[in-house]
Structure formats: C-alpha cells, structure tokens
Amino acid sequence: MAQLTCTDLTLGYEGVPVVTHLSFSVEAGAYLYIVGENGSGKSTLMKAILRLKAPMSGTIETGDGLHPDEIGYLPQQTAVQRDFPASVEEIVRSGCLNRSGFRPFYSKREKALAVRNMERLGIAHLAKCCYRELSGGQQQRVLLARALCATQKMLLLDEPVTGLDPKAQTELYELIAELNKRDGITILMVSHDMEATAKYASQVLHISKTPLYFESKEAYLQSKIGQAYMGEGTVET
C-alpha cells in the first residue's frame, strides 16, 4: 500500500488552476524528485500534501500507517526566517509541537528526540548557539533536524540547498540520501538541480502543462522531457 496517493488533482490560487490532472503515488522508502518550471505548481503541491491548502479538485490520501500530521517539512527560507533570534535547541524542539498538543512544555522523550536528531545531523555542539549566527548550511541542518522531530516516515523538502555554497549543498544532499537509505525515510523533494535528480532520485514527478510521473529515474532520464531538462533536447509534452 502506498504511503501517499494523489488522484486527479487540480491545484491553483483564487480559482485559477496552475496544474490539472495530477496523479501519482509514493511507496515507503522512495526518493521522489519533483521538477518543472517556476510557477508550475511544485510548492503548491507541497502545501496541499501538508493540508495547508486544499486542492481545487481531486484527492490526497495517506496510507501504510502514515498520518497527515506525521509528515516533516523543510520549506524555503525567507530572509526574516534566517534572522530568527532563537537557539538551535529551541528550534529543533519545536518540531515536536504537533505531538505535544496543549502542553506548555516538552516531555523528556521529546527533549531526548531533539538531542538525537541534532547528533544525527552533526549539530549537537551548536545547541545553545543563536540560529541567526549560523552559516546557511548549518541553518539547513537545524531545520532538517526540526523536521525529523515531526516524523520518522516522510519528509517534504522545498529546494533545500538554495543559497548554499557547493560544499554545503553536497553535504546536505548526502545527509538527506543517508536518511533515505539508512533510515528508510520517504523523501519528496522539489528541486531545479537536474544533476542531483540524476544522482539521488528513485522516481521523478515532472510538473508541466501535462504532469508526468515516472516510476523510475531511469525512465525519466530516457524520456524526451527528461533529456530536455538535462540539456539534451527540446521539450515535448
């Protein structure tokens, strides 16, 4: 049974569709890259999966033991968010808020989970540091640790390496790949990085005028649209 199934989705804003007839499913442990032009609906799809924005039509269903509130999310950062004056520890712990309900404090178990995830991502030594004083790569590790506090099943990542230098990009990509391979966490990543798509993806969803879902990266790379986006041809949809 699939962890996530989207059927005949129409997504848009203020009654204007940006993508229609979008259907795909994701099994546990998959690494799905979501690619396509700017404004094609990639980030809108992320918001719909997270129940932050309702689709105009169609259905989004979770299964295989995954509940909608068990999906971790790493959004694109704004300049204001990068300057957030909180400690690393506070930000990572905030990933537990969905499970803490109305409790005005974190449990020992939640605090321990935050510590484990900081250790997991190599930022435990930064726990008391102010978030806004960190490098871009360190900040993304903090946000990834926060997302992991919300889930052990599925992560949604919206262009997580944007603004990072090449070394930090590579390190973050490898961390995410390790979470997928070692821990079996399902990854859905919005990206414009076609080299990373070719290296890390197991499946590809290409959102365009005609959304195309490829059950294998190899099938995508051999398709006309895949070759076009890898710089080998012209796009035909």
Phi and psi restraints in degrees (value plus and minus 20) as a CYANA .aco file:
   2 ALA   PHI     -90.7   -50.7
   2 ALA   PSI     127.2   167.2
   3 GLN   PHI     -93.6   -53.6
   3 GLN   PSI     -53.0   -13.0
   4 LEU   PHI    -162.4  -122.4
   4 LEU   PSI     109.9   149.9
   5 THR   PHI    -151.9  -111.9
   5 THR   PSI     101.3   141.3
   6 CYS   PHI    -131.9   -91.9
   6 CYS   PSI     107.9   147.9
   7 THR   PHI    -145.7  -105.7
   7 THR   PSI      98.3   138.3
   8 ASP   PHI      28.8    68.8
   8 ASP   PSI      30.0    70.0
   9 LEU   PHI     -96.5   -56.5
   9 LEU   PSI     122.2   162.2
  10 THR   PHI    -139.9   -99.9
  10 THR   PSI     104.2   144.2
  11 LEU   PHI    -141.8  -101.8
  11 LEU   PSI     124.4   164.4
  12 GLY   PHI    -196.2  -156.2
  12 GLY   PSI    -191.2  -151.2
  13 TYR   PHI    -151.2  -111.2
  13 TYR   PSI     117.9   157.9
  14 GLU   PHI      29.6    69.6
  14 GLU   PSI      21.9    61.9
  15 GLY   PHI      59.7    99.7
  15 GLY   PSI     -17.8    22.2
  16 VAL   PHI    -125.7   -85.7
  16 VAL   PSI      94.5   134.5
  17 PRO   PHI     -88.3   -48.3
  17 PRO   PSI     122.6   162.6
  18 VAL   PHI    -130.4   -90.4
  18 VAL   PSI     -44.3    -4.3
  19 VAL   PHI    -168.7  -128.7
  19 VAL   PSI     120.5   160.5
  20 THR   PHI    -151.3  -111.3
  20 THR   PSI     141.0   181.0
  21 HIS   PHI      32.4    72.4
  21 HIS   PSI      26.0    66.0
  22 LEU   PHI    -116.0   -76.0
  22 LEU   PSI      97.1   137.1
  23 SER   PHI    -156.3  -116.3
  23 SER   PSI     112.4   152.4
  24 PHE   PHI    -187.1  -147.1
  24 PHE   PSI     144.9   184.9
  25 SER   PHI    -158.4  -118.4
  25 SER   PSI     135.2   175.2
  26 VAL   PHI    -150.9  -110.9
  26 VAL   PSI     105.1   145.1
  27 GLU   PHI    -107.6   -67.6
  27 GLU   PSI     139.5   179.5
  28 ALA   PHI     -77.9   -37.9
  28 ALA   PSI     114.9   154.9
  29 GLY   PHI      67.1   107.1
  29 GLY   PSI     -19.5    20.5
  30 ALA   PHI     -93.8   -53.8
  30 ALA   PSI     139.6   179.6
  31 TYR   PHI    -147.1  -107.1
  31 TYR   PSI      73.5   113.5
  32 LEU   PHI    -117.2   -77.2
  32 LEU   PSI     101.9   141.9
  33 TYR   PHI    -114.2   -74.2
  33 TYR   PSI     113.7   153.7
  34 ILE   PHI    -130.4   -90.4
  34 ILE   PSI      93.4   133.4
  35 VAL   PHI    -144.2  -104.2
  35 VAL   PSI     150.2   190.2
  36 GLY   PHI     123.6   163.6
  36 GLY   PSI     154.5   194.5
  37 GLU   PHI     -90.9   -50.9
  37 GLU   PSI     141.2   181.2
  38 ASN   PHI     -80.2   -40.2
  38 ASN   PSI     118.4   158.4
  39 GLY   PHI      61.3   101.3
  39 GLY   PSI     -12.7    27.3
  40 SER   PHI    -103.3   -63.3
  40 SER   PSI     -30.6     9.4
  41 GLY   PHI      92.8   132.8
  41 GLY   PSI      -7.1    32.9
  42 LYS   PHI     -85.4   -45.4
  42 LYS   PSI     -72.3   -32.3
  43 SER   PHI     -88.2   -48.2
  43 SER   PSI     -52.5   -12.5
  44 THR   PHI     -82.4   -42.4
  44 THR   PSI     -59.0   -19.0
  45 LEU   PHI     -82.2   -42.2
  45 LEU   PSI     -62.3   -22.3
  46 MET   PHI     -77.2   -37.2
  46 MET   PSI     -66.8   -26.8
  47 LYS   PHI     -84.0   -44.0
  47 LYS   PSI     -56.2   -16.2
  48 ALA   PHI     -87.4   -47.4
  48 ALA   PSI     -62.0   -22.0
  49 ILE   PHI     -82.2   -42.2
  49 ILE   PSI     -56.0   -16.0
  50 LEU   PHI    -101.9   -61.9
  50 LEU   PSI     -18.6    21.4
  51 ARG   PHI      45.5    85.5
  51 ARG   PSI       4.5    44.5
  52 LEU   PHI    -108.2   -68.2
  52 LEU   PSI     -38.2     1.8
  53 LYS   PHI    -167.8  -127.8
  53 LYS   PSI     106.9   146.9
  54 ALA   PHI     -96.8   -56.8
  54 ALA   PSI     120.0   160.0
  55 PRO   PHI     -86.9   -46.9
  55 PRO   PSI     132.9   172.9
  56 MET   PHI     -89.7   -49.7
  56 MET   PSI     -52.3   -12.3
  57 SER   PHI    -181.2  -141.2
  57 SER   PSI     147.2   187.2
  58 GLY   PHI      73.3   113.3
  58 GLY   PSI     159.9   199.9
  59 THR   PHI    -151.9  -111.9
  59 THR   PSI     130.0   170.0
  60 ILE   PHI    -146.9  -106.9
  60 ILE   PSI      99.8   139.8
  61 GLU   PHI    -147.6  -107.6
  61 GLU   PSI     122.0   162.0
  62 THR   PHI    -125.6   -85.6
  62 THR   PSI     133.2   173.2
  63 GLY   PHI    -175.7  -135.7
  63 GLY   PSI    -189.7  -149.7
  64 ASP   PHI      35.6    75.6
  64 ASP   PSI      17.7    57.7
  65 GLY   PHI      63.5   103.5
  65 GLY   PSI     -19.6    20.4
  66 LEU   PHI    -109.8   -69.8
  66 LEU   PSI     108.0   148.0
  67 HIS   PHI    -124.4   -84.4
  67 HIS   PSI     130.4   170.4
  68 PRO   PHI     -74.8   -34.8
  68 PRO   PSI     -51.3   -11.3
  69 ASP   PHI    -106.6   -66.6
  69 ASP   PSI     -10.6    29.4
  70 GLU   PHI    -127.9   -87.9
  70 GLU   PSI       1.6    41.6
  71 ILE   PHI    -124.0   -84.0
  71 ILE   PSI     102.0   142.0
  72 GLY   PHI    -103.4   -63.4
  72 GLY   PSI     129.2   169.2
  73 TYR   PHI    -157.3  -117.3
  73 TYR   PSI     109.8   149.8
  74 LEU   PHI    -138.9   -98.9
  74 LEU   PSI      77.8   117.8
  75 PRO   PHI    -101.5   -61.5
  75 PRO   PSI     152.1   192.1
  76 GLN   PHI     -87.0   -47.0
  76 GLN   PSI     120.2   160.2
  77 GLN   PHI    -108.4   -68.4
  77 GLN   PSI     125.5   165.5
  78 THR   PHI    -119.6   -79.6
  78 THR   PSI     147.2   187.2
  79 ALA   PHI     -81.0   -41.0
  79 ALA   PSI     -56.9   -16.9
  80 VAL   PHI     -84.5   -44.5
  80 VAL   PSI     -62.4   -22.4
  81 GLN   PHI     -85.7   -45.7
  81 GLN   PSI     -56.2   -16.2
  82 ARG   PHI     -84.6   -44.6
  82 ARG   PSI     -41.3    -1.3
  83 ASP   PHI    -121.7   -81.7
  83 ASP   PSI      -0.1    39.9
  84 PHE   PHI     -87.8   -47.8
  84 PHE   PSI     105.1   145.1
  85 PRO   PHI    -109.6   -69.6
  85 PRO   PSI      41.2    81.2
  86 ALA   PHI    -148.2  -108.2
  86 ALA   PSI     142.3   182.3
  87 SER   PHI     -97.9   -57.9
  87 SER   PSI     138.1   178.1
  88 VAL   PHI     -76.2   -36.2
  88 VAL   PSI     -66.2   -26.2
  89 GLU   PHI     -78.2   -38.2
  89 GLU   PSI     -63.6   -23.6
  90 GLU   PHI     -83.8   -43.8
  90 GLU   PSI     -61.5   -21.5
  91 ILE   PHI     -88.2   -48.2
  91 ILE   PSI     -63.9   -23.9
  92 VAL   PHI     -83.2   -43.2
  92 VAL   PSI     -64.6   -24.6
  93 ARG   PHI     -80.7   -40.7
  93 ARG   PSI     -50.3   -10.3
  94 SER   PHI     -83.8   -43.8
  94 SER   PSI     -35.3     4.7
  95 GLY   PHI     -86.3   -46.3
  95 GLY   PSI     -34.6     5.4
  96 CYS   PHI    -109.0   -69.0
  96 CYS   PSI     -19.7    20.3
  97 LEU   PHI     -80.1   -40.1
  97 LEU   PSI     -56.1   -16.1
  98 ASN   PHI     -79.8   -39.8
  98 ASN   PSI     -55.8   -15.8
  99 ARG   PHI    -109.1   -69.1
  99 ARG   PSI     -34.9     5.1
 100 SER   PHI    -102.7   -62.7
 100 SER   PSI     -33.2     6.8
 101 GLY   PHI      40.8    80.8
 101 GLY   PSI    -148.2  -108.2
 102 PHE   PHI    -116.4   -76.4
 102 PHE   PSI     -12.6    27.4
 103 ARG   PHI     -86.5   -46.5
 103 ARG   PSI     113.3   153.3
 104 PRO   PHI    -105.7   -65.7
 104 PRO   PSI      -1.3    38.7
 105 PHE   PHI    -172.3  -132.3
 105 PHE   PSI     143.7   183.7
 106 TYR   PHI    -114.8   -74.8
 106 TYR   PSI     122.0   162.0
 107 SER   PHI     -95.6   -55.6
 107 SER   PSI     146.7   186.7
 108 LYS   PHI     -79.3   -39.3
 108 LYS   PSI     -59.0   -19.0
 109 ARG   PHI     -83.5   -43.5
 109 ARG   PSI     -60.9   -20.9
 110 GLU   PHI     -89.0   -49.0
 110 GLU   PSI     -58.9   -18.9
 111 LYS   PHI     -84.1   -44.1
 111 LYS   PSI     -60.4   -20.4
 112 ALA   PHI     -86.3   -46.3
 112 ALA   PSI     -56.9   -16.9
 113 LEU   PHI     -82.9   -42.9
 113 LEU   PSI     -62.6   -22.6
 114 ALA   PHI     -82.1   -42.1
 114 ALA   PSI     -62.5   -22.5
 115 VAL   PHI     -82.2   -42.2
 115 VAL   PSI     -64.8   -24.8
 116 ARG   PHI     -81.0   -41.0
 116 ARG   PSI     -60.6   -20.6
 117 ASN   PHI     -93.2   -53.2
 117 ASN   PSI     -51.3   -11.3
 118 MET   PHI     -87.2   -47.2
 118 MET   PSI     -61.0   -21.0
 119 GLU   PHI     -84.0   -44.0
 119 GLU   PSI     -61.1   -21.1
 120 ARG   PHI     -77.4   -37.4
 120 ARG   PSI     -56.3   -16.3
 121 LEU   PHI    -123.9   -83.9
 121 LEU   PSI      -9.8    30.2
 122 GLY   PHI      51.0    91.0
 122 GLY   PSI      10.4    50.4
 123 ILE   PHI    -144.6  -104.6
 123 ILE   PSI      -5.5    34.5
 124 ALA   PHI     -79.5   -39.5
 124 ALA   PSI     -53.6   -13.6
 125 HIS   PHI     -90.9   -50.9
 125 HIS   PSI     -30.8     9.2
 126 LEU   PHI    -120.5   -80.5
 126 LEU   PSI     -12.6    27.4
 127 ALA   PHI     -71.9   -31.9
 127 ALA   PSI     -60.8   -20.8
 128 LYS   PHI    -113.3   -73.3
 128 LYS   PSI     -20.5    19.5
 129 CYS   PHI     -95.9   -55.9
 129 CYS   PSI     134.7   174.7
 130 CYS   PHI     -98.3   -58.3
 130 CYS   PSI     111.4   151.4
 131 TYR   PHI     -76.0   -36.0
 131 TYR   PSI     -62.1   -22.1
 132 ARG   PHI     -91.7   -51.7
 132 ARG   PSI     -30.2     9.8
 133 GLU   PHI    -112.2   -72.2
 133 GLU   PSI     -21.1    18.9
 134 LEU   PHI    -105.8   -65.8
 134 LEU   PSI     141.9   181.9
 135 SER   PHI     -92.1   -52.1
 135 SER   PSI     146.3   186.3
 136 GLY   PHI     -79.7   -39.7
 136 GLY   PSI     -61.9   -21.9
 137 GLY   PHI     -84.5   -44.5
 137 GLY   PSI     -60.9   -20.9
 138 GLN   PHI     -85.2   -45.2
 138 GLN   PSI     -60.7   -20.7
 139 GLN   PHI     -80.8   -40.8
 139 GLN   PSI     -61.1   -21.1
 140 GLN   PHI     -86.8   -46.8
 140 GLN   PSI     -54.0   -14.0
 141 ARG   PHI     -85.4   -45.4
 141 ARG   PSI     -58.7   -18.7
 142 VAL   PHI     -82.2   -42.2
 142 VAL   PSI     -66.7   -26.7
 143 LEU   PHI     -87.9   -47.9
 143 LEU   PSI     -51.9   -11.9
 144 LEU   PHI     -89.8   -49.8
 144 LEU   PSI     -60.0   -20.0
 145 ALA   PHI     -82.5   -42.5
 145 ALA   PSI     -59.0   -19.0
 146 ARG   PHI     -81.2   -41.2
 146 ARG   PSI     -65.7   -25.7
 147 ALA   PHI     -82.5   -42.5
 147 ALA   PSI     -55.8   -15.8
 148 LEU   PHI     -88.9   -48.9
 148 LEU   PSI     -44.0    -4.0
 149 CYS   PHI     -89.5   -49.5
 149 CYS   PSI     -39.1     0.9
 150 ALA   PHI    -112.1   -72.1
 150 ALA   PSI     -35.3     4.7
 151 THR   PHI    -176.5  -136.5
 151 THR   PSI     134.8   174.8
 152 GLN   PHI    -145.8  -105.8
 152 GLN   PSI      -4.3    35.7
 153 LYS   PHI    -142.0  -102.0
 153 LYS   PSI     -68.2   -28.2
 154 MET   PHI    -165.0  -125.0
 154 MET   PSI     114.6   154.6
 155 LEU   PHI    -139.7   -99.7
 155 LEU   PSI     113.8   153.8
 156 LEU   PHI    -128.1   -88.1
 156 LEU   PSI     103.5   143.5
 157 LEU   PHI    -144.2  -104.2
 157 LEU   PSI     102.6   142.6
 158 ASP   PHI    -125.3   -85.3
 158 ASP   PSI      76.9   116.9
 159 GLU   PHI      27.1    67.1
 159 GLU   PSI      42.0    82.0
 160 PRO   PHI     -89.5   -49.5
 160 PRO   PSI     -36.8     3.2
 161 VAL   PHI    -119.9   -79.9
 161 VAL   PSI     -16.2    23.8
 162 THR   PHI     -77.0   -37.0
 162 THR   PSI     108.8   148.8
 163 GLY   PHI      65.5   105.5
 163 GLY   PSI     -22.3    17.7
 164 LEU   PHI    -111.0   -71.0
 164 LEU   PSI     131.8   171.8
 165 ASP   PHI     -93.1   -53.1
 165 ASP   PSI     142.9   182.9
 166 PRO   PHI     -74.7   -34.7
 166 PRO   PSI     -59.4   -19.4
 167 LYS   PHI     -84.9   -44.9
 167 LYS   PSI     -65.1   -25.1
 168 ALA   PHI     -86.7   -46.7
 168 ALA   PSI     -55.9   -15.9
 169 GLN   PHI     -80.3   -40.3
 169 GLN   PSI     -69.2   -29.2
 170 THR   PHI     -80.9   -40.9
 170 THR   PSI     -63.7   -23.7
 171 GLU   PHI     -82.4   -42.4
 171 GLU   PSI     -61.4   -21.4
 172 LEU   PHI     -89.4   -49.4
 172 LEU   PSI     -61.9   -21.9
 173 TYR   PHI     -77.4   -37.4
 173 TYR   PSI     -63.1   -23.1
 174 GLU   PHI     -88.1   -48.1
 174 GLU   PSI     -57.3   -17.3
 175 LEU   PHI     -81.2   -41.2
 175 LEU   PSI     -65.4   -25.4
 176 ILE   PHI     -85.1   -45.1
 176 ILE   PSI     -61.7   -21.7
 177 ALA   PHI     -82.4   -42.4
 177 ALA   PSI     -57.1   -17.1
 178 GLU   PHI     -86.9   -46.9
 178 GLU   PSI     -60.3   -20.3
 179 LEU   PHI     -81.5   -41.5
 179 LEU   PSI     -57.0   -17.0
 180 ASN   PHI     -90.6   -50.6
 180 ASN   PSI     -68.3   -28.3
 181 LYS   PHI     -97.9   -57.9
 181 LYS   PSI     -66.3   -26.3
 182 ARG   PHI     -98.0   -58.0
 182 ARG   PSI     -62.7   -22.7
 183 ASP   PHI    -122.2   -82.2
 183 ASP   PSI     -26.6    13.4
 184 GLY   PHI      51.3    91.3
 184 GLY   PSI       1.3    41.3
 185 ILE   PHI     -97.4   -57.4
 185 ILE   PSI     109.4   149.4
 186 THR   PHI     -91.5   -51.5
 186 THR   PSI     111.7   151.7
 187 ILE   PHI    -136.2   -96.2
 187 ILE   PSI     109.9   149.9
 188 LEU   PHI    -140.0  -100.0
 188 LEU   PSI      95.5   135.5
 189 MET   PHI    -144.5  -104.5
 189 MET   PSI     104.3   144.3
 190 VAL   PHI    -100.5   -60.5
 190 VAL   PSI     109.7   149.7
 191 SER   PHI    -175.0  -135.0
 191 SER   PSI     131.0   171.0
 192 HIS   PHI    -127.3   -87.3
 192 HIS   PSI     -18.3    21.7
 193 ASP   PHI    -107.6   -67.6
 193 ASP   PSI      76.7   116.7
 194 MET   PHI     -92.7   -52.7
 194 MET   PSI     -48.5    -8.5
 195 GLU   PHI     -84.9   -44.9
 195 GLU   PSI     -61.4   -21.4
 196 ALA   PHI     -87.1   -47.1
 196 ALA   PSI     -57.2   -17.2
 197 THR   PHI     -78.0   -38.0
 197 THR   PSI     -67.7   -27.7
 198 ALA   PHI     -84.8   -44.8
 198 ALA   PSI     -50.2   -10.2
 199 LYS   PHI    -104.8   -64.8
 199 LYS   PSI     -62.7   -22.7
 200 TYR   PHI    -127.0   -87.0
 200 TYR   PSI     -48.2    -8.2
 201 ALA   PHI     -85.9   -45.9
 201 ALA   PSI     127.7   167.7
 202 SER   PHI    -122.0   -82.0
 202 SER   PSI     -48.6    -8.6
 203 GLN   PHI    -160.4  -120.4
 203 GLN   PSI     139.9   179.9
 204 VAL   PHI    -155.6  -115.6
 204 VAL   PSI     114.1   154.1
 205 LEU   PHI    -133.6   -93.6
 205 LEU   PSI      95.7   135.7
 206 HIS   PHI    -123.9   -83.9
 206 HIS   PSI      93.5   133.5
 207 ILE   PHI    -115.6   -75.6
 207 ILE   PSI      99.7   139.7
 208 SER   PHI    -169.7  -129.7
 208 SER   PSI    -181.4  -141.4
 209 LYS   PHI     -75.9   -35.9
 209 LYS   PSI     -58.3   -18.3
 210 THR   PHI    -136.8   -96.8
 210 THR   PSI      81.3   121.3
 211 PRO   PHI     -80.1   -40.1
 211 PRO   PSI     116.3   156.3
 212 LEU   PHI    -146.4  -106.4
 212 LEU   PSI     106.7   146.7
 213 TYR   PHI    -131.1   -91.1
 213 TYR   PSI     108.8   148.8
 214 PHE   PHI    -135.3   -95.3
 214 PHE   PSI     102.4   142.4
 215 GLU   PHI     -91.6   -51.6
 215 GLU   PSI     -32.1     7.9
 216 SER   PHI    -160.0  -120.0
 216 SER   PSI     127.6   167.6
 217 LYS   PHI     -79.9   -39.9
 217 LYS   PSI     -58.9   -18.9
 218 GLU   PHI     -79.9   -39.9
 218 GLU   PSI     -61.7   -21.7
 219 ALA   PHI     -83.5   -43.5
 219 ALA   PSI     -58.9   -18.9
 220 TYR   PHI     -84.8   -44.8
 220 TYR   PSI     -66.5   -26.5
 221 LEU   PHI     -85.9   -45.9
 221 LEU   PSI     -43.3    -3.3
 222 GLN   PHI    -110.2   -70.2
 222 GLN   PSI     -29.9    10.1
 223 SER   PHI     -99.6   -59.6
 223 SER   PSI     142.6   182.6
 224 LYS   PHI     -83.9   -43.9
 224 LYS   PSI     -62.5   -22.5
 225 ILE   PHI     -90.3   -50.3
 225 ILE   PSI     -55.3   -15.3
 226 GLY   PHI     -86.0   -46.0
 226 GLY   PSI     -63.5   -23.5
 227 GLN   PHI     -85.0   -45.0
 227 GLN   PSI     -55.4   -15.4
 228 ALA   PHI     -84.7   -44.7
 228 ALA   PSI     -63.4   -23.4
 229 TYR   PHI     -94.3   -54.3
 229 TYR   PSI     -37.8     2.2
 230 MET   PHI    -110.2   -70.2
 230 MET   PSI     -14.5    25.5
 231 GLY   PHI      63.0   103.0
 231 GLY   PSI       5.9    45.9
 232 GLU   PHI    -135.2   -95.2
 232 GLU   PSI     -13.9    26.1
 233 GLY   PHI    -195.9  -155.9
 233 GLY   PSI    -181.5  -141.5
 234 THR   PHI    -133.7   -93.7
 234 THR   PSI     126.5   166.5
 235 VAL   PHI     -94.2   -54.2
 235 VAL   PSI     110.5   150.5
 236 GLU   PHI    -151.5  -111.5
 236 GLU   PSI     104.8   144.8
